[in-house]
Amino acid sequence: MFSKKSREGYILIDHRASPGFTEEQAKTLNLPYEQVKEGAMLEMASLTCAHCKVAVIKNPLRIRERAHCFKCNHYICDLCEAKTRESDYIHMPFEAIIK
């Protein structure tokens, strides 16, 4: 049995020796400009969806609960969580799809 915390990863964007992102690029990527500009470093927790393998940067200000698949005991993204509510949903983790 895994804890939810053990399923987390992290993303590191290091611009301490590079020009960094422009404000427009940071806004497009929904990242805090002050942490991705020239000379800055961003380190944030991330999650990987068990059903589609998309990487999601955790928003520390998020209030609503994160989706969790109890069949595979793993985080799932909001889009996959919405699919689980459909009447014709069949549980298919990513590993089962690629076999």
N, C-alpha and C positions, 0 to 999 in steps of 0.2 A: 504494500500500500504506500503510495507516494503522497506527500503533503503538497498542497497547492503551491507553496513557496518554492519547493524543489523543482517545479516545472518552469520557473521563470528563467529568462536569460537577460542579457543587457546589450545595449547598443552604445558604442563609443564613437563620437565624431570629434576628432582632434584637429583643430585649425590653429594650433599654437605656432606653427611654422608654415602656414599657407594663407592665401588671401581670404579663405572662408566663403560663406554664402552671402549673396546680396540680400537686402530686406525682402525683395520680391520673391527670391528663391525660398527663403525661410517661410514666408507666408504661404506659398504654394505647397510646401511640404508640411505645413502646420507645425513648425518648430519655433521655439523661442529665439528670436534674432540675437538677443544678447549672448546666447550660449553657442551660436554657430557662426558668429562673425569672425573677422580676422583676429587671431591671437586668443581665441576662446576655445573651450572644450565642453562638450556635452556628453553626459553619461546618464542614461535612463534605463529603467527596467523594461523588458519586452516580453511578449508572449507569442507563441506560435500556435496557430489553430490546428487541432488534430484532424479536422475534416478537410481543409483545403490548403494547409501549410502556409497561409499568409502570416507574415510577421507583423505584430501590432505593438507599437510603443505605448506603454501604459501611461495614461493621463493621471497624474497624482491628484487632480481636482475632481475626478469622476466620482459621483455619488452613487449612481445605480450599480447594482451588483453585476459582476462579470459573468458571462455565460460559462457553464460547465457541463460537459457531457458525462452523465453518470454511468453510461454504458462502457465508455473507454477511459473514464476517470482522467479527463484532460480538459484544458481550456478550449473553448471554441469561440470564433469571432462572432460579432453581432449578426452578420449576414447568414452564417451557418445556423446560428441559434434561431433566426427567423424561419429558416427552412424546416427546422425540427417541429415547428408548430403547424405545418401544412398537413392536410388529412392523408395524403398519399406518401408521406415521408418514410423512407427506409434508411436505417442507420448504416452509413458507409464511411468509416474512417479512411484517411488517405492511403494507408498501407493496403487496405483491401481493394482500393481502386487500381493501384499500380501493379498488382499481382497478375 
